[in-house]
């Protein structure tokens, strides 16, 4: 389970060999959020660049 200060992780909604995606609540304002994290503790430079380029905030 992922632990992030300021967020209450509720459930795992997607998992593959490189990433985990969780549904969570931001404790500051109780807003629902989706958090995507890399599975590996020490990813390669290529994995970091790919993750950065594919991840962006979404507003509804």
Gaussian input, Z-matrix of N, CA and C with variables (Angstrom, degrees):
# hf/3-21g

backbone

0 1
 N
 C     1     B1
 C     2     B2     1     A1
 N     3     B3     2     A2     1     D1
 C     4     B4     3     A3     2     D2
 C     5     B5     4     A4     3     D3
 N     6     B6     5     A5     4     D4
 C     7     B7     6     A6     5     D5
 C     8     B8     7     A7     6     D6
 N     9     B9     8     A8     7     D7
 C    10    B10     9     A9     8     D8
 C    11    B11    10    A10     9     D9
 N    12    B12    11    A11    10    D10
 C    13    B13    12    A12    11    D11
 C    14    B14    13    A13    12    D12
 N    15    B15    14    A14    13    D13
 C    16    B16    15    A15    14    D14
 C    17    B17    16    A16    15    D15
 N    18    B18    17    A17    16    D16
 C    19    B19    18    A18    17    D17
 C    20    B20    19    A19    18    D18
 N    21    B21    20    A20    19    D19
 C    22    B22    21    A21    20    D20
 C    23    B23    22    A22    21    D21
 N    24    B24    23    A23    22    D22
 C    25    B25    24    A24    23    D23
 C    26    B26    25    A25    24    D24
 N    27    B27    26    A26    25    D25
 C    28    B28    27    A27    26    D26
 C    29    B29    28    A28    27    D27
 N    30    B30    29    A29    28    D28
 C    31    B31    30    A30    29    D29
 C    32    B32    31    A31    30    D30
 N    33    B33    32    A32    31    D31
 C    34    B34    33    A33    32    D32
 C    35    B35    34    A34    33    D33
 N    36    B36    35    A35    34    D34
 C    37    B37    36    A36    35    D35
 C    38    B38    37    A37    36    D36
 N    39    B39    38    A38    37    D37
 C    40    B40    39    A39    38    D38
 C    41    B41    40    A40    39    D39
 N    42    B42    41    A41    40    D40
 C    43    B43    42    A42    41    D41
 C    44    B44    43    A43    42    D42
 N    45    B45    44    A44    43    D43
 C    46    B46    45    A45    44    D44
 C    47    B47    46    A46    45    D45
 N    48    B48    47    A47    46    D46
 C    49    B49    48    A48    47    D47
 C    50    B50    49    A49    48    D48
 N    51    B51    50    A50    49    D49
 C    52    B52    51    A51    50    D50
 C    53    B53    52    A52    51    D51
 N    54    B54    53    A53    52    D52
 C    55    B55    54    A54    53    D53
 C    56    B56    55    A55    54    D54
 N    57    B57    56    A56    55    D55
 C    58    B58    57    A57    56    D56
 C    59    B59    58    A58    57    D57
 N    60    B60    59    A59    58    D58
 C    61    B61    60    A60    59    D59
 C    62    B62    61    A61    60    D60
 N    63    B63    62    A62    61    D61
 C    64    B64    63    A63    62    D62
 C    65    B65    64    A64    63    D63
 N    66    B66    65    A65    64    D64
 C    67    B67    66    A66    65    D65
 C    68    B68    67    A67    66    D66
 N    69    B69    68    A68    67    D67
 C    70    B70    69    A69    68    D68
 C    71    B71    70    A70    69    D69
 N    72    B72    71    A71    70    D70
 C    73    B73    72    A72    71    D71
 C    74    B74    73    A73    72    D72
 N    75    B75    74    A74    73    D73
 C    76    B76    75    A75    74    D74
 C    77    B77    76    A76    75    D75
 N    78    B78    77    A77    76    D76
 C    79    B79    78    A78    77    D77
 C    80    B80    79    A79    78    D78
 N    81    B81    80    A80    79    D79
 C    82    B82    81    A81    80    D80
 C    83    B83    82    A82    81    D81
 N    84    B84    83    A83    82    D82
 C    85    B85    84    A84    83    D83
 C    86    B86    85    A85    84    D84
 N    87    B87    86    A86    85    D85
 C    88    B88    87    A87    86    D86
 C    89    B89    88    A88    87    D87
 N    90    B90    89    A89    88    D88
 C    91    B91    90    A90    89    D89
 C    92    B92    91    A91    90    D90
 N    93    B93    92    A92    91    D91
 C    94    B94    93    A93    92    D92
 C    95    B95    94    A94    93    D93
 N    96    B96    95    A95    94    D94
 C    97    B97    96    A96    95    D95
 C    98    B98    97    A97    96    D96
 N    99    B99    98    A98    97    D97
 C   100   B100    99    A99    98    D98
 C   101   B101   100   A100    99    D99
 N   102   B102   101   A101   100   D100
 C   103   B103   102   A102   101   D101
 C   104   B104   103   A103   102   D102
 N   105   B105   104   A104   103   D103
 C   106   B106   105   A105   104   D104
 C   107   B107   106   A106   105   D105
 N   108   B108   107   A107   106   D106
 C   109   B109   108   A108   107   D107
 C   110   B110   109   A109   108   D108
 N   111   B111   110   A110   109   D109
 C   112   B112   111   A111   110   D110
 C   113   B113   112   A112   111   D111
 N   114   B114   113   A113   112   D112
 C   115   B115   114   A114   113   D113
 C   116   B116   115   A115   114   D114
 N   117   B117   116   A116   115   D115
 C   118   B118   117   A117   116   D116
 C   119   B119   118   A118   117   D117
 N   120   B120   119   A119   118   D118
 C   121   B121   120   A120   119   D119
 C   122   B122   121   A121   120   D120
 N   123   B123   122   A122   121   D121
 C   124   B124   123   A123   122   D122
 C   125   B125   124   A124   123   D123
 N   126   B126   125   A125   124   D124
 C   127   B127   126   A126   125   D125
 C   128   B128   127   A127   126   D126
 N   129   B129   128   A128   127   D127
 C   130   B130   129   A129   128   D128
 C   131   B131   130   A130   129   D129
 N   132   B132   131   A131   130   D130
 C   133   B133   132   A132   131   D131
 C   134   B134   133   A133   132   D132
 N   135   B135   134   A134   133   D133
 C   136   B136   135   A135   134   D134
 C   137   B137   136   A136   135   D135
 N   138   B138   137   A137   136   D136
 C   139   B139   138   A138   137   D137
 C   140   B140   139   A139   138   D138
 N   141   B141   140   A140   139   D139
 C   142   B142   141   A141   140   D140
 C   143   B143   142   A142   141   D141
 N   144   B144   143   A143   142   D142
 C   145   B145   144   A144   143   D143
 C   146   B146   145   A145   144   D144
 N   147   B147   146   A146   145   D145
 C   148   B148   147   A147   146   D146
 C   149   B149   148   A148   147   D147
 N   150   B150   149   A149   148   D148
 C   151   B151   150   A150   149   D149
 C   152   B152   151   A151   150   D150
 N   153   B153   152   A152   151   D151
 C   154   B154   153   A153   152   D152
 C   155   B155   154   A154   153   D153
 N   156   B156   155   A155   154   D154
 C   157   B157   156   A156   155   D155
 C   158   B158   157   A157   156   D156
 N   159   B159   158   A158   157   D157
 C   160   B160   159   A159   158   D158
 C   161   B161   160   A160   159   D159
 N   162   B162   161   A161   160   D160
 C   163   B163   162   A162   161   D161
 C   164   B164   163   A163   162   D162
 N   165   B165   164   A164   163   D163
 C   166   B166   165   A165   164   D164
 C   167   B167   166   A166   165   D165
 N   168   B168   167   A167   166   D166
 C   169   B169   168   A168   167   D167
 C   170   B170   169   A169   168   D168
 N   171   B171   170   A170   169   D169
 C   172   B172   171   A171   170   D170
 C   173   B173   172   A172   171   D171
 N   174   B174   173   A173   172   D172
 C   175   B175   174   A174   173   D173
 C   176   B176   175   A175   174   D174
 N   177   B177   176   A176   175   D175
 C   178   B178   177   A177   176   D176
 C   179   B179   178   A178   177   D177

   B1=1.4563
   B2=1.5310
   B3=1.3035
   B4=1.4553
   B5=1.5242
   B6=1.3330
   B7=1.4571
   B8=1.5261
   B9=1.3265
   B10=1.4556
   B11=1.5180
   B12=1.3216
   B13=1.4616
   B14=1.5194
   B15=1.3230
   B16=1.4533
   B17=1.5185
   B18=1.3302
   B19=1.4579
   B20=1.5267
   B21=1.3178
   B22=1.4565
   B23=1.5291
   B24=1.3209
   B25=1.4535
   B26=1.5242
   B27=1.3348
   B28=1.4599
   B29=1.5186
   B30=1.3334
   B31=1.4577
   B32=1.5166
   B33=1.3094
   B34=1.4548
   B35=1.5245
   B36=1.3352
   B37=1.4649
   B38=1.5249
   B39=1.3462
   B40=1.4600
   B41=1.5138
   B42=1.3201
   B43=1.4566
   B44=1.5178
   B45=1.3376
   B46=1.4581
   B47=1.5227
   B48=1.3094
   B49=1.4657
   B50=1.5296
   B51=1.3397
   B52=1.4647
   B53=1.5247
   B54=1.3361
   B55=1.4623
   B56=1.5268
   B57=1.3356
   B58=1.4559
   B59=1.5242
   B60=1.3253
   B61=1.4564
   B62=1.5259
   B63=1.3362
   B64=1.4590
   B65=1.5216
   B66=1.3125
   B67=1.4675
   B68=1.5238
   B69=1.3342
   B70=1.4592
   B71=1.5261
   B72=1.3238
   B73=1.4612
   B74=1.5252
   B75=1.3260
   B76=1.4626
   B77=1.5283
   B78=1.3230
   B79=1.4651
   B80=1.5217
   B81=1.3179
   B82=1.4582
   B83=1.5264
   B84=1.3336
   B85=1.4614
   B86=1.5307
   B87=1.3362
   B88=1.4760
   B89=1.5297
   B90=1.3189
   B91=1.4680
   B92=1.5284
   B93=1.3407
   B94=1.4648
   B95=1.5285
   B96=1.3114
   B97=1.4635
   B98=1.5249
   B99=1.3084
   B100=1.4596
   B101=1.5181
   B102=1.3254
   B103=1.4648
   B104=1.5268
   B105=1.3234
   B106=1.4602
   B107=1.5188
   B108=1.3253
   B109=1.4652
   B110=1.5200
   B111=1.3220
   B112=1.4564
   B113=1.5242
   B114=1.2966
   B115=1.4631
   B116=1.5352
   B117=1.3139
   B118=1.4670
   B119=1.5252
   B120=1.3086
   B121=1.4632
   B122=1.5231
   B123=1.3296
   B124=1.4638
   B125=1.5298
   B126=1.3362
   B127=1.4735
   B128=1.5244
   B129=1.3182
   B130=1.4624
   B131=1.5343
   B132=1.3123
   B133=1.4595
   B134=1.5279
   B135=1.3282
   B136=1.4719
   B137=1.5303
   B138=1.3321
   B139=1.4628
   B140=1.5281
   B141=1.3278
   B142=1.4644
   B143=1.5291
   B144=1.3269
   B145=1.4604
   B146=1.5250
   B147=1.3087
   B148=1.4704
   B149=1.5215
   B150=1.3249
   B151=1.4632
   B152=1.5237
   B153=1.3148
   B154=1.4634
   B155=1.5229
   B156=1.3173
   B157=1.4654
   B158=1.5267
   B159=1.3224
   B160=1.4575
   B161=1.5159
   B162=1.3159
   B163=1.4608
   B164=1.5155
   B165=1.3343
   B166=1.4508
   B167=1.5294
   B168=1.3265
   B169=1.4642
   B170=1.5267
   B171=1.3067
   B172=1.4594
   B173=1.5146
   B174=1.3252
   B175=1.4687
   B176=1.5088
   B177=1.3247
   B178=1.4747
   B179=1.5105
   A1=108.75
   A2=116.02
   A3=122.89
   A4=108.89
   A5=117.12
   A6=122.00
   A7=108.32
   A8=116.26
   A9=122.04
   A10=108.32
   A11=116.65
   A12=121.05
   A13=109.60
   A14=115.68
   A15=120.76
   A16=114.73
   A17=116.71
   A18=120.56
   A19=109.88
   A20=115.76
   A21=121.74
   A22=106.74
   A23=116.76
   A24=121.61
   A25=108.78
   A26=116.87
   A27=120.99
   A28=113.67
   A29=117.12
   A30=117.97
   A31=111.33
   A32=115.33
   A33=122.69
   A34=106.65
   A35=116.95
   A36=118.99
   A37=112.87
   A38=117.74
   A39=120.71
   A40=108.75
   A41=115.02
   A42=120.55
   A43=108.65
   A44=115.97
   A45=120.18
   A46=107.93
   A47=117.76
   A48=120.18
   A49=113.17
   A50=117.78
   A51=120.42
   A52=114.93
   A53=118.68
   A54=120.48
   A55=112.59
   A56=113.64
   A57=123.08
   A58=106.83
   A59=117.23
   A60=121.69
   A61=107.60
   A62=115.58
   A63=121.94
   A64=111.00
   A65=116.09
   A66=122.08
   A67=105.68
   A68=117.50
   A69=121.24
   A70=110.42
   A71=115.00
   A72=123.19
   A73=107.68
   A74=116.56
   A75=120.83
   A76=107.06
   A77=117.83
   A78=122.39
   A79=113.35
   A80=118.72
   A81=122.72
   A82=112.31
   A83=116.36
   A84=120.19
   A85=113.62
   A86=116.47
   A87=122.67
   A88=113.11
   A89=117.07
   A90=121.18
   A91=110.08
   A92=117.32
   A93=119.61
   A94=110.07
   A95=116.08
   A96=121.99
   A97=109.20
   A98=115.64
   A99=122.70
   A100=106.05
   A101=115.90
   A102=121.45
   A103=108.88
   A104=115.56
   A105=121.79
   A106=107.85
   A107=116.74
   A108=121.35
   A109=109.85
   A110=114.84
   A111=119.77
   A112=109.32
   A113=116.37
   A114=122.13
   A115=111.80
   A116=116.97
   A117=120.72
   A118=111.02
   A119=115.82
   A120=120.27
   A121=111.44
   A122=117.40
   A123=122.44
   A124=109.55
   A125=117.27
   A126=119.90
   A127=111.32
   A128=114.96
   A129=120.36
   A130=109.24
   A131=116.07
   A132=121.30
   A133=110.16
   A134=116.87
   A135=121.32
   A136=110.35
   A137=118.62
   A138=121.85
   A139=111.27
   A140=116.59
   A141=120.27
   A142=111.67
   A143=117.00
   A144=120.43
   A145=110.78
   A146=117.35
   A147=120.96
   A148=110.34
   A149=117.34
   A150=122.17
   A151=110.36
   A152=117.19
   A153=121.49
   A154=111.50
   A155=117.11
   A156=121.10
   A157=112.74
   A158=118.34
   A159=121.38
   A160=113.10
   A161=117.60
   A162=121.66
   A163=109.65
   A164=115.83
   A165=120.24
   A166=108.48
   A167=117.48
   A168=120.20
   A169=110.97
   A170=115.92
   A171=121.26
   A172=108.72
   A173=116.52
   A174=121.12
   A175=108.36
   A176=115.63
   A177=118.86
   A178=111.09
   D1=138.40
   D2=178.86
   D3=-81.90
   D4=137.50
   D5=174.82
   D6=-118.24
   D7=121.18
   D8=177.91
   D9=-130.01
   D10=126.58
   D11=178.40
   D12=-60.89
   D13=131.26
   D14=177.36
   D15=91.55
   D16=0.60
   D17=-179.52
   D18=-132.15
   D19=142.04
   D20=174.31
   D21=-106.09
   D22=107.62
   D23=-179.07
   D24=-76.49
   D25=124.72
   D26=-176.26
   D27=-100.31
   D28=-44.85
   D29=-177.71
   D30=-159.32
   D31=155.12
   D32=173.04
   D33=-85.87
   D34=123.57
   D35=-178.39
   D36=-109.16
   D37=-13.56
   D38=177.53
   D39=-159.08
   D40=144.60
   D41=178.26
   D42=-149.13
   D43=134.57
   D44=170.23
   D45=-138.88
   D46=-167.81
   D47=-173.91
   D48=-69.46
   D49=-19.52
   D50=-176.78
   D51=-115.04
   D52=-26.25
   D53=-173.59
   D54=-134.14
   D55=160.15
   D56=172.31
   D57=-127.78
   D58=139.21
   D59=178.58
   D60=-124.42
   D61=125.21
   D62=-176.30
   D63=-119.27
   D64=146.58
   D65=168.67
   D66=-91.25
   D67=136.31
   D68=-175.42
   D69=-148.56
   D70=172.52
   D71=174.54
   D72=-121.20
   D73=128.18
   D74=174.85
   D75=-77.78
   D76=119.21
   D77=-173.02
   D78=-66.67
   D79=-28.46
   D80=-177.97
   D81=-58.79
   D82=-46.29
   D83=-176.10
   D84=-129.55
   D85=9.10
   D86=177.37
   D87=62.26
   D88=26.04
   D89=179.12
   D90=-84.83
   D91=138.85
   D92=175.28
   D93=-72.50
   D94=140.00
   D95=179.84
   D96=-138.53
   D97=162.46
   D98=171.80
   D99=-117.43
   D100=130.93
   D101=-176.98
   D102=-119.02
   D103=124.12
   D104=178.61
   D105=-109.97
   D106=128.16
   D107=-179.43
   D108=-131.53
   D109=152.17
   D110=174.43
   D111=-74.83
   D112=142.35
   D113=-178.38
   D114=-71.82
   D115=-40.00
   D116=-176.50
   D117=-78.59
   D118=140.22
   D119=178.16
   D120=-69.20
   D121=-35.15
   D122=179.61
   D123=-125.64
   D124=80.72
   D125=-179.07
   D126=-71.21
   D127=160.52
   D128=176.80
   D129=-73.83
   D130=165.89
   D131=177.41
   D132=-59.00
   D133=-42.69
   D134=179.37
   D135=-60.78
   D136=-43.72
   D137=179.07
   D138=-62.61
   D139=-40.16
   D140=178.30
   D141=-64.39
   D142=-43.74
   D143=-179.72
   D144=-66.49
   D145=-41.89
   D146=178.74
   D147=-63.76
   D148=-43.00
   D149=178.97
   D150=-62.36
   D151=-45.73
   D152=-179.61
   D153=-62.68
   D154=-40.47
   D155=-177.14
   D156=-75.66
   D157=-21.47
   D158=-178.55
   D159=-100.04
   D160=-6.31
   D161=-175.35
   D162=-111.35
   D163=132.53
   D164=179.96
   D165=-154.44
   D166=152.85
   D167=176.91
   D168=-70.93
   D169=145.32
   D170=179.68
   D171=-121.08
   D172=132.38
   D173=175.93
   D174=-107.15
   D175=140.22
   D176=178.88
   D177=-100.66

